[in-house]
Amino acid sequence: MSVLVFDLDDTLYPELSYVHSGFRAVAAMLGPLLGVPAETLAAGMIAEEAVQGRGQVFDNVLKLHGRWSRALVAACLRTYRQHKPELTLFPDAEHCLTRFADWPLYIVTDGHKEVQARKVAALGLTGRVRHAYLTNRYGRHRAKPNPHVFQLICQREGVTPADVTYVGDNVKKDFVGIKPLGFKTVRILRGNYAHYEADAAHEADRSIHTLDEL
């Protein structure tokens, strides 16, 4: 039996839903301090992120209300990272995990290890995959495109790379490190990289628009 491995963000669920969930948590924390309804603060953060990106959202909301400080920015970041997110799988991801429930299933995801662990838990994935490999637990140098955790999956299952299929969305890093080793790769065309044109080294073996195509 083949092994099926999934990326997490924008492959199994929309990553932006995590961002918005975090904004709502920060807004709930800041609301009493700034004297502004949490719903209003969250709506402002979401609107700014859509235009400017998320990098300066917390700085800007604090500056807008005359309360900027490094300590408050740090408190916002801490609240964002430590909040319990409200997340839902893409419908096709739900169908896919059910359809392949008898297969060895894994997740490989980069990012802050505690944040990624909360995402896995919030999505109810702990009992649906054999293991979620959070690459930062092995050192940031072993994040994708480093193939380290994929090799761990091969060792765990006693298979070769040719028996492992990886599904991801980020053509900048998801496939370039494992294709030369013989892993099968599938690109799902959604998220921030859906329209990104990649060279042959970075492109997956095949592309799909929905996990129903697997």
C-alpha positions as CSV (number, residue, x, y, z in Angstrom):
1,M,0.0,0.0,0.0
2,S,1.3,3.5,-0.9
3,V,1.8,6.2,1.7
4,L,0.0,9.5,1.3
5,V,1.4,12.7,2.9
6,F,-0.3,16.1,3.0
7,D,0.9,19.6,3.5
8,L,-1.4,21.4,6.0
9,D,-1.9,25.2,5.3
10,D,-4.0,25.8,2.2
11,T,-3.9,22.1,1.3
12,L,-6.2,20.7,3.9
13,Y,-7.8,23.9,5.1
14,P,-7.7,27.6,4.2
15,E,-4.8,29.2,6.1
16,L,-6.5,32.6,6.1
17,S,-9.2,31.2,8.4
18,Y,-6.4,30.7,11.0
19,V,-5.3,34.3,10.5
20,H,-8.8,35.6,11.0
21,S,-9.3,33.4,14.1
22,G,-6.1,34.9,15.5
23,F,-7.2,38.4,14.8
24,R,-10.5,37.8,16.7
25,A,-8.5,36.5,19.7
26,V,-6.3,39.6,19.7
27,A,-9.3,41.9,19.2
28,A,-10.9,40.3,22.3
29,M,-7.8,40.9,24.3
30,L,-7.4,44.5,23.1
31,G,-11.1,45.6,23.2
32,P,-11.3,46.5,26.9
33,L,-7.9,48.1,26.8
34,L,-8.7,50.4,23.8
35,G,-12.3,50.9,24.6
36,V,-13.4,49.6,21.2
37,P,-15.7,46.6,20.5
38,A,-13.8,43.5,19.7
39,E,-15.9,43.0,16.6
40,T,-14.9,46.4,15.3
41,L,-11.2,45.8,15.9
42,A,-11.3,42.3,14.3
43,A,-13.0,43.7,11.2
44,G,-10.4,46.4,10.9
45,M,-7.6,43.9,11.2
46,I,-9.1,41.6,8.6
47,A,-9.7,44.5,6.2
48,E,-6.1,45.8,6.6
49,E,-4.6,42.3,6.1
50,A,-6.5,41.9,2.8
51,V,-4.8,45.1,1.5
52,Q,-1.5,45.3,3.2
53,G,-0.7,41.8,4.4
54,R,-0.4,40.7,8.1
55,G,3.1,42.0,8.9
56,Q,2.2,45.3,10.5
57,V,-1.5,44.7,11.5
58,F,-0.9,44.7,15.3
59,D,1.5,47.7,15.2
60,N,-1.0,49.7,13.1
61,V,-4.1,49.0,15.2
62,L,-2.2,50.1,18.4
63,K,-0.8,53.2,16.6
64,L,-4.3,54.1,15.4
65,H,-5.5,54.2,19.0
66,G,-2.5,55.8,20.4
67,R,-1.4,52.8,22.5
68,W,1.6,51.4,20.6
69,S,4.4,49.9,22.6
70,R,6.8,47.0,22.1
71,A,5.2,45.2,25.1
72,L,1.7,45.5,23.6
73,V,2.8,44.3,20.2
74,A,4.5,41.3,21.9
75,A,1.3,40.7,23.8
76,C,-0.7,40.7,20.6
77,L,1.7,38.3,19.0
78,R,1.6,36.0,22.0
79,T,-2.2,36.0,22.0
80,Y,-2.2,35.3,18.3
81,R,0.2,32.4,18.5
82,Q,-1.3,30.9,21.7
83,H,-5.0,31.1,20.9
84,K,-7.1,28.0,20.2
85,P,-8.2,28.4,16.6
86,E,-11.5,27.7,15.1
87,L,-10.8,25.9,11.8
88,T,-12.6,23.6,9.4
89,L,-11.2,21.3,6.7
90,F,-11.9,22.0,3.1
91,P,-14.9,19.8,2.0
92,D,-12.7,18.0,-0.5
93,A,-10.1,17.4,2.2
94,E,-12.7,15.9,4.5
95,H,-13.8,13.6,1.7
96,C,-10.2,12.7,0.8
97,L,-9.2,11.8,4.4
98,T,-12.3,9.6,4.6
99,R,-11.7,7.9,1.3
100,F,-8.1,7.1,2.1
101,A,-8.7,6.3,5.8
102,D,-7.2,2.8,5.4
103,W,-4.0,4.1,3.9
104,P,-0.9,5.2,5.9
105,L,-1.6,9.0,6.1
106,Y,0.8,11.7,7.3
107,I,1.1,15.5,7.5
108,V,4.3,17.5,7.0
109,T,4.1,21.1,7.9
110,D,6.5,24.0,8.5
111,G,6.0,26.9,10.9
112,H,5.9,27.6,14.6
113,K,5.7,24.1,16.1
114,E,3.1,25.0,18.8
115,V,1.0,27.0,16.3
116,Q,1.0,24.1,13.9
117,A,0.2,21.6,16.6
118,R,-2.9,23.7,17.6
119,K,-4.0,23.7,14.0
120,V,-3.7,19.9,13.7
121,A,-5.7,19.6,16.9
122,A,-8.4,22.1,15.9
123,L,-8.9,20.3,12.6
124,G,-9.4,17.0,14.4
125,L,-6.5,15.4,12.5
126,T,-4.7,13.8,15.4
127,G,-6.7,10.6,15.1
128,R,-6.9,10.6,11.3
129,V,-3.2,10.4,10.4
130,R,-0.5,8.2,11.7
131,H,1.7,11.3,12.6
132,A,1.9,15.0,11.9
133,Y,5.5,15.9,11.3
134,L,6.0,19.5,12.5
135,T,9.4,20.2,10.8
136,N,10.5,22.9,13.3
137,R,10.6,20.2,16.0
138,Y,13.7,18.9,14.2
139,G,15.3,22.3,13.7
140,R,14.5,25.0,11.3
141,H,17.2,23.8,9.0
142,R,15.1,20.7,8.4
143,A,12.0,22.6,7.2
144,K,11.0,22.1,3.6
145,P,12.6,21.8,1.2
146,N,14.9,19.6,3.4
147,P,13.8,16.0,2.9
148,H,14.5,14.9,6.5
149,V,11.0,14.2,7.8
150,F,10.0,12.5,4.5
151,Q,12.9,10.1,5.0
152,L,11.7,9.5,8.5
153,I,8.3,8.5,7.1
154,C,10.0,6.0,4.7
155,Q,11.9,4.5,7.7
156,R,8.7,4.4,9.8
157,E,6.7,2.6,7.1
158,G,9.5,0.5,5.7
159,V,9.0,1.9,2.1
160,T,11.0,3.6,-0.6
161,P,10.4,7.2,-1.7
162,A,8.7,5.8,-4.8
163,D,5.9,4.5,-2.5
164,V,5.2,7.9,-1.0
165,T,3.0,10.6,-2.6
166,Y,3.2,14.1,-1.2
167,V,0.4,16.7,-1.8
168,G,1.2,20.4,-1.3
169,D,0.5,23.8,-2.6
170,N,3.7,25.8,-2.2
171,V,5.9,25.3,-5.4
172,K,8.7,27.3,-3.9
173,K,9.6,24.7,-1.4
174,D,7.2,21.7,-1.3
175,F,8.6,19.5,-4.1
176,V,12.1,20.7,-5.0
177,G,13.8,18.9,-2.2
178,I,12.1,15.5,-2.5
179,K,11.6,15.0,-6.2
180,P,15.2,14.1,-6.9
181,L,15.0,11.4,-4.3
182,G,12.1,9.7,-6.1
183,F,9.1,10.8,-4.0
184,K,5.9,11.3,-6.0
185,T,4.5,14.8,-5.9
186,V,1.1,16.4,-6.5
187,R,0.4,20.1,-6.5
188,I,-3.0,21.4,-5.5
189,L,-3.8,24.6,-7.2
190,R,-5.1,26.8,-4.5
191,G,-3.9,29.3,-1.9
192,N,-1.3,32.0,-2.5
193,Y,0.7,29.9,-5.0
194,A,-2.2,28.7,-7.2
195,H,-1.2,30.9,-10.1
196,Y,2.6,30.8,-9.5
197,E,4.6,29.5,-12.5
198,A,7.4,27.3,-11.4
199,D,10.4,25.9,-13.2
200,A,10.8,22.1,-13.8
201,A,12.8,21.6,-10.6
202,H,10.1,23.2,-8.4
203,E,7.0,21.9,-10.2
204,A,5.2,18.8,-9.0
205,D,4.8,15.6,-11.1
206,R,1.1,16.5,-11.6
207,S,-1.3,19.2,-10.7
208,I,-4.9,19.0,-9.4
209,H,-7.6,21.6,-8.6
210,T,-9.3,19.5,-5.9
211,L,-8.3,16.6,-3.6
212,D,-11.2,14.7,-5.2
213,E,-8.9,14.2,-8.2
214,L,-6.4,12.1,-6.2
